[in-house]
Amino acid sequence: MNQELNPQIEQALDELAELVCQSLQSEGETLVERQDGLLKTLVMSGHTWKSERTVVEEIERRVKDRCGEQAMHRGGALTALTARLGEKLQSIQRWESKSPSDDHPSKPANISSATDA
């Protein structure tokens, strides 16, 4: 456990690791349902600059600690699941870092604010 990480980041990483373990054991699709919220928590909490490990590395490490034998026998599935989580995390990071002015310039709220009247 990294001592620099706050409890919110630790909890999100633990929940993601548990969901990946459940997915490896084929106990439902909870990972797909909950991954966005947990990954967004990591982005908003600043995990990418607070930890020396990537999210993918940290989740893989935690999954191997939690469900070691299952993770060993299903290494390819584990890699695929964590790679998808990493891609989703990058997508969320891009979305959150994009400023509204990147796409369209801001417009006046109403006519009176656009004129001198």
N, CA, C and O atoms as a GROMACS GRO file, in nm:
protein
  468
    1MET      N    1   0.084  -0.117   0.000
    1MET     CA    2   0.000   0.000   0.000
    1MET      C    3   0.089   0.124   0.000
    1MET      O    4   0.181   0.136   0.081
    2ASN      N    5   0.061   0.214  -0.090
    2ASN     CA    6   0.139   0.336  -0.102
    2ASN      C    7   0.092   0.436   0.003
    2ASN      O    8  -0.025   0.473   0.004
    3GLN      N    9   0.180   0.480   0.091
    3GLN     CA   10   0.143   0.568   0.201
    3GLN      C   11   0.108   0.709   0.155
    3GLN      O   12   0.045   0.784   0.230
    4GLU      N   13   0.146   0.747   0.032
    4GLU     CA   14   0.117   0.880  -0.017
    4GLU      C   15  -0.027   0.895  -0.067
    4GLU      O   16  -0.074   1.007  -0.084
    5LEU      N   17  -0.096   0.784  -0.093
    5LEU     CA   18  -0.229   0.789  -0.149
    5LEU      C   19  -0.332   0.815  -0.040
    5LEU      O   20  -0.322   0.764   0.072
    6ASN      N   21  -0.433   0.896  -0.076
    6ASN     CA   22  -0.536   0.926   0.023
    6ASN      C   23  -0.638   0.812   0.031
    6ASN      O   24  -0.640   0.726  -0.057
    7PRO      N   25  -0.721   0.810   0.134
    7PRO     CA   26  -0.816   0.699   0.152
    7PRO      C   27  -0.914   0.683   0.036
    7PRO      O   28  -0.955   0.571   0.005
    8GLN      N   29  -0.952   0.792  -0.027
    8GLN     CA   30  -1.046   0.785  -0.139
    8GLN      C   31  -0.983   0.710  -0.258
    8GLN      O   32  -1.049   0.627  -0.321
    9ILE      N   33  -0.857   0.738  -0.287
    9ILE     CA   34  -0.787   0.669  -0.394
    9ILE      C   35  -0.770   0.521  -0.358
    9ILE      O   36  -0.791   0.434  -0.442
   10GLU      N   37  -0.730   0.493  -0.234
   10GLU     CA   38  -0.713   0.356  -0.188
   10GLU      C   39  -0.842   0.277  -0.203
   10GLU      O   40  -0.841   0.163  -0.251
   11GLN      N   41  -0.953   0.337  -0.163
   11GLN     CA   42  -1.082   0.270  -0.172
   11GLN      C   43  -1.120   0.241  -0.317
   11GLN      O   44  -1.166   0.132  -0.349
   12ALA      N   45  -1.100   0.338  -0.405
   12ALA     CA   46  -1.134   0.320  -0.547
   12ALA      C   47  -1.048   0.209  -0.608
   12ALA      O   48  -1.099   0.125  -0.682
   13LEU      N   49  -0.919   0.207  -0.577
   13LEU     CA   50  -0.830   0.103  -0.628
   13LEU      C   51  -0.869  -0.035  -0.574
   13LEU      O   52  -0.868  -0.133  -0.648
   14ASP      N   53  -0.903  -0.041  -0.445
   14ASP     CA   54  -0.946  -0.168  -0.386
   14ASP      C   55  -1.074  -0.219  -0.450
   14ASP      O   56  -1.088  -0.338  -0.478
   15GLU      N   57  -1.169  -0.128  -0.474
   15GLU     CA   58  -1.296  -0.169  -0.535
   15GLU      C   59  -1.274  -0.215  -0.679
   15GLU      O   60  -1.333  -0.315  -0.722
   16LEU      N   61  -1.190  -0.144  -0.753
   16LEU     CA   62  -1.160  -0.188  -0.890
   16LEU      C   63  -1.094  -0.325  -0.890
   16LEU      O   64  -1.127  -0.410  -0.973
   17ALA      N   65  -1.000  -0.347  -0.799
   17ALA     CA   66  -0.932  -0.477  -0.791
   17ALA      C   67  -1.033  -0.587  -0.757
   17ALA      O   68  -1.027  -0.695  -0.815
   18GLU      N   69  -1.123  -0.560  -0.666
   18GLU     CA   70  -1.226  -0.659  -0.630
   18GLU      C   71  -1.317  -0.688  -0.747
   18GLU      O   72  -1.354  -0.803  -0.771
   19LEU      N   73  -1.355  -0.585  -0.822
   19LEU     CA   74  -1.441  -0.604  -0.939
   19LEU      C   75  -1.370  -0.684  -1.048
   19LEU      O   76  -1.432  -0.767  -1.115
   20VAL      N   77  -1.241  -0.660  -1.066
   20VAL     CA   78  -1.164  -0.738  -1.164
   20VAL      C   79  -1.156  -0.884  -1.120
   20VAL      O   80  -1.169  -0.974  -1.202
   21CYS      N   81  -1.135  -0.908  -0.990
   21CYS     CA   82  -1.134  -1.046  -0.938
   21CYS      C   83  -1.268  -1.114  -0.968
   21CYS      O   84  -1.270  -1.229  -1.013
   22GLN      N   85  -1.377  -1.044  -0.943
   22GLN     CA   86  -1.510  -1.101  -0.970
   22GLN      C   87  -1.526  -1.130  -1.119
   22GLN      O   88  -1.584  -1.232  -1.157
   23SER      N   89  -1.476  -1.040  -1.203
   23SER     CA   90  -1.486  -1.062  -1.348
   23SER      C   91  -1.404  -1.184  -1.390
   23SER      O   92  -1.446  -1.259  -1.478
   24LEU      N   93  -1.287  -1.203  -1.329
   24LEU     CA   94  -1.205  -1.320  -1.360
   24LEU      C   95  -1.276  -1.449  -1.320
   24LEU      O   96  -1.257  -1.553  -1.383
   25GLN      N   97  -1.356  -1.442  -1.214
   25GLN     CA   98  -1.428  -1.559  -1.167
   25GLN      C   99  -1.565  -1.570  -1.234
   25GLN      O  100  -1.644  -1.658  -1.203
   26SER      N  101  -1.593  -1.478  -1.328
   26SER     CA  102  -1.719  -1.475  -1.403
   26SER      C  103  -1.840  -1.463  -1.312
   26SER      O  104  -1.939  -1.534  -1.329
   27GLU      N  105  -1.831  -1.372  -1.217
   27GLU     CA  106  -1.941  -1.349  -1.124
   27GLU      C  107  -2.016  -1.220  -1.159
   27GLU      O  108  -2.047  -1.141  -1.070
   28GLY      N  109  -2.046  -1.200  -1.284
   28GLY     CA  110  -2.127  -1.086  -1.321
   28GLY      C  111  -2.049  -0.978  -1.394
   28GLY      O  112  -1.927  -0.985  -1.410
   29GLU      N  113  -2.122  -0.879  -1.436
   29GLU     CA  114  -2.067  -0.767  -1.513
   29GLU      C  115  -2.063  -0.639  -1.430
   29GLU      O  116  -2.080  -0.530  -1.484
   30THR      N  117  -2.041  -0.651  -1.301
   30THR     CA  118  -2.038  -0.535  -1.214
   30THR      C  119  -1.925  -0.440  -1.252
   30THR      O  120  -1.937  -0.319  -1.233
   31LEU      N  121  -1.816  -0.493  -1.305
   31LEU     CA  122  -1.703  -0.409  -1.344
   31LEU      C  123  -1.746  -0.305  -1.447
   31LEU      O  124  -1.714  -0.187  -1.434
   32VAL      N  125  -1.818  -0.349  -1.547
   32VAL     CA  126  -1.863  -0.258  -1.652
   32VAL      C  127  -1.956  -0.152  -1.595
   32VAL      O  128  -1.949  -0.035  -1.635
   33GLU      N  129  -2.042  -0.191  -1.503
   33GLU     CA  130  -2.139  -0.099  -1.444
   33GLU      C  131  -2.074   0.006  -1.356
   33GLU      O  132  -2.120   0.119  -1.352
   34ARG      N  133  -1.968  -0.029  -1.286
   34ARG     CA  134  -1.911   0.061  -1.185
   34ARG      C  135  -1.779   0.123  -1.222
   34ARG      O  136  -1.731   0.212  -1.151
   35GLN      N  137  -1.716   0.079  -1.332
   35GLN     CA  138  -1.581   0.124  -1.363
   35GLN      C  139  -1.572   0.275  -1.386
   35GLN      O  140  -1.477   0.338  -1.340
   36ASP      N  141  -1.668   0.334  -1.456
   36ASP     CA  142  -1.660   0.476  -1.488
   36ASP      C  143  -1.652   0.563  -1.364
   36ASP      O  144  -1.568   0.653  -1.355
   37GLY      N  145  -1.740   0.536  -1.267
   37GLY     CA  146  -1.741   0.615  -1.144
   37GLY      C  147  -1.612   0.602  -1.066
   37GLY      O  148  -1.559   0.701  -1.015
   38LEU      N  149  -1.560   0.480  -1.057
   38LEU     CA  150  -1.436   0.458  -0.982
   38LEU      C  151  -1.316   0.520  -1.054
   38LEU      O  152  -1.229   0.578  -0.989
   39LEU      N  153  -1.312   0.507  -1.186
   39LEU     CA  154  -1.201   0.568  -1.260
   39LEU      C  155  -1.207   0.720  -1.253
   39LEU      O  156  -1.104   0.786  -1.242
   40LYS      N  157  -1.327   0.775  -1.257
   40LYS     CA  158  -1.341   0.921  -1.246
   40LYS      C  159  -1.294   0.968  -1.106
   40LYS      O  160  -1.235   1.075  -1.093
   41THR      N  161  -1.322   0.887  -1.006
   41THR     CA  162  -1.274   0.919  -0.871
   41THR      C  163  -1.121   0.927  -0.870
   41THR      O  164  -1.064   1.018  -0.809
   42LEU      N  165  -1.056   0.833  -0.938
   42LEU     CA  166  -0.910   0.834  -0.943
   42LEU      C  167  -0.858   0.958  -1.017
   42LEU      O  168  -0.760   1.018  -0.976
   43VAL      N  169  -0.924   0.995  -1.125
   43VAL     CA  170  -0.882   1.114  -1.201
   43VAL      C  171  -0.899   1.238  -1.116
   43VAL      O  172  -0.808   1.320  -1.106
   44MET      N  173  -1.016   1.254  -1.056
   44MET     CA  174  -1.045   1.374  -0.977
   44MET      C  175  -0.960   1.382  -0.849
   44MET      O  176  -0.935   1.491  -0.798
   45SER      N  177  -0.917   1.266  -0.799
   45SER     CA  178  -0.834   1.265  -0.677
   45SER      C  179  -0.686   1.286  -0.707
   45SER      O  180  -0.606   1.301  -0.616
   46GLY      N  181  -0.651   1.288  -0.835
   46GLY     CA  182  -0.512   1.314  -0.872
   46GLY      C  183  -0.420   1.194  -0.863
   46GLY      O  184  -0.301   1.210  -0.840
   47HIS      N  185  -0.474   1.074  -0.882
   47HIS     CA  186  -0.390   0.954  -0.871
   47HIS      C  187  -0.272   0.957  -0.968
   47HIS      O  188  -0.163   0.913  -0.932
   48THR      N  189  -0.292   1.008  -1.088
   48THR     CA  190  -0.186   1.001  -1.190
   48THR      C  191  -0.060   1.075  -1.148
   48THR      O  192   0.049   1.037  -1.190
   49TRP      N  193  -0.073   1.177  -1.068
   49TRP     CA  194   0.049   1.248  -1.026
   49TRP      C  195   0.086   1.222  -0.881
   49TRP      O  196   0.190   1.270  -0.836
   50LYS      N  197   0.004   1.148  -0.807
   50LYS     CA  198   0.035   1.117  -0.667
   50LYS      C  199   0.103   0.982  -0.650
   50LYS      O  200   0.160   0.955  -0.544
   51SER      N  201   0.098   0.897  -0.750
   51SER     CA  202   0.150   0.761  -0.736
   51SER      C  203   0.264   0.738  -0.834
   51SER      O  204   0.265   0.792  -0.945
   52GLU      N  205   0.360   0.658  -0.791
   52GLU     CA  206   0.469   0.624  -0.883
   52GLU      C  207   0.430   0.509  -0.976
   52GLU      O  208   0.499   0.484  -1.075
   53ARG      N  209   0.320   0.440  -0.946
   53ARG     CA  210   0.270   0.332  -1.033
   53ARG      C  211   0.152   0.382  -1.114
   53ARG      O  212   0.078   0.470  -1.071
   54THR      N  213   0.135   0.324  -1.233
   54THR     CA  214   0.015   0.356  -1.311
   54THR      C  215  -0.105   0.285  -1.248
   54THR      O  216  -0.088   0.193  -1.168
   55VAL      N  217  -0.223   0.328  -1.286
   55VAL     CA  218  -0.344   0.265  -1.235
   55VAL      C  219  -0.347   0.118  -1.274
   55VAL      O  220  -0.381   0.032  -1.192
   56VAL      N  221  -0.310   0.088  -1.398
   56VAL     CA  222  -0.310  -0.050  -1.445
   56VAL      C  223  -0.215  -0.136  -1.361
   56VAL      O  224  -0.252  -0.246  -1.319
   57GLU      N  225  -0.094  -0.087  -1.337
   57GLU     CA  226   0.003  -0.162  -1.256
   57GLU      C  227  -0.051  -0.184  -1.114
   57GLU      O  228  -0.038  -0.293  -1.059
   58GLU      N  229  -0.109  -0.080  -1.058
   58GLU     CA  230  -0.159  -0.088  -0.921
   58GLU      C  231  -0.276  -0.186  -0.911
   58GLU      O  232  -0.284  -0.265  -0.816
   59ILE      N  233  -0.367  -0.182  -1.006
   59ILE     CA  234  -0.481  -0.274  -1.003
   59ILE      C  235  -0.433  -0.418  -1.023
   59ILE      O  236  -0.479  -0.508  -0.952
   60GLU      N  237  -0.342  -0.441  -1.118
   60GLU     CA  238  -0.290  -0.577  -1.139
   60GLU      C  239  -0.224  -0.630  -1.012
   60GLU      O  240  -0.242  -0.746  -0.976
   61ARG      N  241  -0.147  -0.545  -0.945
   61ARG     CA  242  -0.080  -0.587  -0.822
   61ARG      C  243  -0.182  -0.626  -0.716
   61ARG      O  244  -0.167  -0.727  -0.648
   62ARG      N  245  -0.285  -0.544  -0.702
   62ARG     CA  246  -0.387  -0.570  -0.600
   62ARG      C  247  -0.470  -0.695  -0.635
   62ARG      O  248  -0.506  -0.772  -0.546
   63VAL      N  249  -0.499  -0.714  -0.762
   63VAL     CA  250  -0.574  -0.833  -0.804
   63VAL      C  251  -0.492  -0.958  -0.774
   63VAL      O  252  -0.547  -1.057  -0.725
   64LYS      N  253  -0.363  -0.955  -0.802
   64LYS     CA  254  -0.278  -1.072  -0.774
   64LYS      C  255  -0.270  -1.099  -0.624
   64LYS      O  256  -0.261  -1.214  -0.583
   65ASP      N  257  -0.274  -0.993  -0.542
   65ASP     CA  258  -0.274  -1.012  -0.397
   65ASP      C  259  -0.406  -1.072  -0.349
   65ASP      O  260  -0.406  -1.157  -0.260
   66ARG      N  261  -0.518  -1.028  -0.406
   66ARG     CA  262  -0.650  -1.070  -0.361
   66ARG      C  263  -0.687  -1.209  -0.410
   66ARG      O  264  -0.729  -1.294  -0.332
   67CYS      N  265  -0.671  -1.231  -0.537
   67CYS     CA  266  -0.714  -1.361  -0.594
   67CYS      C  267  -0.600  -1.419  -0.674
   67CYS      O  268  -0.611  -1.441  -0.795
   68GLY      N  269  -0.491  -1.444  -0.605
   68GLY     CA  270  -0.366  -1.485  -0.666
   68GLY      C  271  -0.374  -1.601  -0.763
   68GLY      O  272  -0.327  -1.590  -0.876
   69GLU      N  273  -0.431  -1.714  -0.720
   69GLU     CA  274  -0.434  -1.832  -0.808
   69GLU      C  275  -0.520  -1.806  -0.931
   69GLU      O  276  -0.482  -1.842  -1.042
   70GLN      N  277  -0.634  -1.745  -0.911
   70GLN     CA  278  -0.723  -1.713  -1.023
   70GLN      C  279  -0.652  -1.618  -1.121
   70GLN      O  280  -0.662  -1.635  -1.243
   71ALA      N  281  -0.582  -1.520  -1.068
   71ALA     CA  282  -0.511  -1.424  -1.153
   71ALA      C  283  -0.395  -1.490  -1.227
   71ALA      O  284  -0.366  -1.455  -1.342
   72MET      N  285  -0.328  -1.587  -1.161
   72MET     CA  286  -0.218  -1.658  -1.226
   72MET      C  287  -0.266  -1.740  -1.345
   72MET      O  288  -0.204  -1.740  -1.451
   73HIS      N  289  -0.377  -1.810  -1.325
   73HIS     CA  290  -0.427  -1.897  -1.431
   73HIS      C  291  -0.497  -1.821  -1.543
   73HIS      O  292  -0.512  -1.873  -1.653
   74ARG      N  293  -0.538  -1.700  -1.515
   74ARG     CA  294  -0.608  -1.620  -1.615
   74ARG      C  295  -0.534  -1.491  -1.642
   74ARG      O  296  -0.594  -1.384  -1.649
   75GLY      N  297  -0.403  -1.501  -1.657
   75GLY     CA  298  -0.317  -1.384  -1.678
   75GLY      C  299  -0.354  -1.303  -1.801
   75GLY      O  300  -0.351  -1.180  -1.798
   76GLY      N  301  -0.390  -1.371  -1.910
   76GLY     CA  302  -0.429  -1.301  -2.032
   76GLY      C  303  -0.557  -1.222  -2.012
   76GLY      O  304  -0.568  -1.109  -2.059
   77ALA      N  305  -0.653  -1.282  -1.942
   77ALA     CA  306  -0.779  -1.212  -1.914
   77ALA      C  307  -0.754  -1.093  -1.822
   77ALA      O  308  -0.812  -0.986  -1.841
   78LEU      N  309  -0.667  -1.110  -1.723
   78LEU     CA  310  -0.632  -1.001  -1.633
   78LEU      C  311  -0.569  -0.886  -1.710
   78LEU      O  312  -0.605  -0.770  -1.689
   79THR      N  313  -0.477  -0.917  -1.797
   79THR     CA  314  -0.411  -0.813  -1.877
   79THR      C  315  -0.513  -0.742  -1.966
   79THR      O  316  -0.508  -0.619  -1.979
   80ALA      N  317  -0.603  -0.817  -2.026
   80ALA     CA  318  -0.705  -0.757  -2.112
   80ALA      C  319  -0.798  -0.665  -2.033
   80ALA      O  320  -0.830  -0.554  -2.077
   81LEU      N  321  -0.842  -0.710  -1.915
   81LEU     CA  322  -0.931  -0.628  -1.832
   81LEU      C  323  -0.864  -0.500  -1.787
   81LEU      O  324  -0.923  -0.392  -1.793
   82THR      N  325  -0.740  -0.512  -1.740
   82THR     CA  326  -0.672  -0.392  -1.690
   82THR      C  327  -0.634  -0.298  -1.805
   82THR      O  328  -0.631  -0.176  -1.787
   83ALA      N  329  -0.605  -0.353  -1.923
   83ALA     CA  330  -0.576  -0.268  -2.039
   83ALA      C  331  -0.700  -0.187  -2.076
   83ALA      O  332  -0.690  -0.068  -2.108
   84ARG      N  333  -0.817  -0.252  -2.072
   84ARG     CA  334  -0.942  -0.179  -2.100
   84ARG      C  335  -0.966  -0.070  -1.996
   84ARG      O  336  -1.012   0.039  -2.030
   85LEU      N  337  -0.937  -0.100  -1.870
   85LEU     CA  338  -0.951   0.001  -1.765
   85LEU      C  339  -0.856   0.119  -1.791
   85LEU      O  340  -0.894   0.234  -1.773
   86GLY      N  341  -0.733   0.088  -1.834
   86GLY     CA  342  -0.635   0.193  -1.864
   86GLY      C  343  -0.682   0.281  -1.979
   86GLY      O  344  -0.666   0.403  -1.974
   87GLU      N  345  -0.739   0.220  -2.083
   87GLU     CA  346  -0.791   0.298  -2.197
   87GLU      C  347  -0.907   0.386  -2.153
   87GLU      O  348  -0.916   0.503  -2.193
   88LYS      N  349  -0.996   0.330  -2.072
   88LYS     CA  350  -1.111   0.407  -2.022
   88LYS      C  351  -1.063   0.522  -1.934
   88LYS      O  352  -1.117   0.632  -1.942
   89LEU      N  353  -0.962   0.498  -1.852
   89LEU     CA  354  -0.907   0.603  -1.767
   89LEU      C  355  -0.849   0.717  -1.851
   89LEU      O  356  -0.872   0.834  -1.821
   90GLN      N  357  -0.775   0.683  -1.957
   90GLN     CA  358  -0.720   0.787  -2.045
   90GLN      C  359  -0.830   0.867  -2.111
   90GLN      O  360  -0.818   0.988  -2.127
   91SER      N  361  -0.937   0.801  -2.150
   91SER     CA  362  -1.050   0.868  -2.212
   91SER      C  363  -1.114   0.967  -2.114
   91SER      O  364  -1.146   1.080  -2.150
   92ILE      N  365  -1.131   0.924  -1.989
   92ILE     CA  366  -1.188   1.012  -1.886
   92ILE      C  367  -1.095   1.128  -1.859
   92ILE      O  368  -1.141   1.241  -1.843
   93GLN      N  369  -0.964   1.103  -1.853
   93GLN     CA  370  -0.867   1.211  -1.830
   93GLN      C  371  -0.874   1.315  -1.942
   93GLN      O  372  -0.873   1.435  -1.915
   94ARG      N  373  -0.881   1.269  -2.067
   94ARG     CA  374  -0.892   1.362  -2.179
   94ARG      C  375  -1.020   1.444  -2.170
   94ARG      O  376  -1.019   1.565  -2.190
   95TRP      N  377  -1.130   1.377  -2.138
   95TRP     CA  378  -1.259   1.445  -2.129
   95TRP      C  379  -1.256   1.550  -2.017
   95TRP      O  380  -1.302   1.662  -2.037
   96GLU      N  381  -1.203   1.514  -1.902
   96GLU     CA  382  -1.201   1.606  -1.788
   96GLU      C  383  -1.104   1.723  -1.809
   96GLU      O  384  -1.125   1.830  -1.753
   97SER      N  385  -1.000   1.703  -1.888
   97SER     CA  386  -0.902   1.810  -1.906
   97SER      C  387  -0.939   1.903  -2.021
   97SER      O  388  -0.876   2.008  -2.038
   98LYS      N  389  -1.038   1.867  -2.097
   98LYS     CA  390  -1.079   1.948  -2.212
   98LYS      C  391  -1.159   2.068  -2.165
   98LYS      O  392  -1.254   2.054  -2.089
   99SER      N  393  -1.120   2.184  -2.209
   99SER     CA  394  -1.192   2.304  -2.168
   99SER      C  395  -1.302   2.332  -2.270
   99SER      O  396  -1.286   2.298  -2.387
  100PRO      N  397  -1.411   2.391  -2.228
  100PRO     CA  398  -1.523   2.416  -2.319
  100PRO      C  399  -1.483   2.498  -2.442
  100PRO      O  400  -1.542   2.480  -2.549
  101SER      N  401  -1.386   2.585  -2.429
  101SER     CA  402  -1.348   2.669  -2.541
  101SER      C  403  -1.267   2.593  -2.647
  101SER      O  404  -1.240   2.648  -2.754
  102ASP      N  405  -1.229   2.470  -2.619
  102ASP     CA  406  -1.155   2.391  -2.717
  102ASP      C  407  -1.238   2.366  -2.842
  102ASP      O  408  -1.185   2.366  -2.953
  103ASP      N  409  -1.369   2.344  -2.825
  103ASP     CA  410  -1.454   2.310  -2.938
  103ASP      C  411  -1.521   2.432  -3.001
  103ASP      O  412  -1.516   2.452  -3.122
  104HIS      N  413  -1.583   2.512  -2.917
  104HIS     CA  414  -1.660   2.625  -2.968
  104HIS      C  415  -1.630   2.749  -2.884
  104HIS      O  416  -1.618   2.740  -2.761
  105PRO      N  417  -1.618   2.864  -2.948
  105PRO     CA  418  -1.601   2.985  -2.868
  105PRO      C  419  -1.729   3.014  -2.789
  105PRO      O  420  -1.839   2.980  -2.834
  106SER      N  421  -1.715   3.076  -2.674
  106SER     CA  422  -1.833   3.104  -2.593
  106SER      C  423  -1.920   3.208  -2.663
  106SER      O  424  -1.870   3.293  -2.737
  107LYS      N  425  -2.049   3.200  -2.638
  107LYS     CA  426  -2.147   3.288  -2.700
  107LYS      C  427  -2.216   3.367  -2.591
  107LYS      O  428  -2.221   3.323  -2.477
  108PRO      N  429  -2.270   3.484  -2.625
  108PRO     CA  430  -2.344   3.562  -2.525
  108PRO      C  431  -2.466   3.483  -2.477
  108PRO      O  432  -2.526   3.406  -2.552
  109ALA      N  433  -2.502   3.504  -2.352
  109ALA     CA  434  -2.613   3.432  -2.293
  109ALA      C  435  -2.747   3.475  -2.352
  109ALA      O  436  -2.836   3.392  -2.370
  110ASN      N  437  -2.762   3.604  -2.381
  110ASN     CA  438  -2.886   3.651  -2.442
  110ASN      C  439  -2.859   3.772  -2.530
  110ASN      O  440  -2.745   3.819  -2.537
  111ILE      N  441  -2.960   3.823  -2.595
  111ILE     CA  442  -2.941   3.932  -2.693
  111ILE      C  443  -2.890   4.058  -2.625
  111ILE      O  444  -2.803   4.126  -2.679
  112SER      N  445  -2.942   4.091  -2.508
  112SER     CA  446  -2.901   4.216  -2.446
  112SER      C  447  -2.752   4.215  -2.408
  112SER      O  448  -2.689   4.321  -2.407
  113SER      N  449  -2.697   4.100  -2.378
  113SER     CA  450  -2.554   4.094  -2.346
  113SER      C  451  -2.468   4.098  -2.470
  113SER      O  452  -2.346   4.119  -2.461
  114ALA      N  453  -2.529   4.078  -2.588
  114ALA     CA  454  -2.454   4.081  -2.713
  114ALA      C  455  -2.458   4.218  -2.781
  114ALA      O  456  -2.386   4.242  -2.878
  115THR      N  457  -2.541   4.304  -2.730
  115THR     CA  458  -2.554   4.436  -2.790
  115THR      C  459  -2.520   4.544  -2.688
  115THR      O  460  -2.498   4.515  -2.570
  116ASP      N  461  -2.515   4.666  -2.734
  116ASP     CA  462  -2.487   4.776  -2.643
  116ASP      C  463  -2.612   4.827  -2.574
  116ASP      O  464  -2.602   4.918  -2.491
  117ALA      N  465  -2.728   4.773  -2.604
  117ALA     CA  466  -2.854   4.822  -2.553
  117ALA      C  467  -2.872   4.798  -2.407
  117ALA      O  468  -2.975   4.834  -2.350
   0.00000   0.00000   0.00000
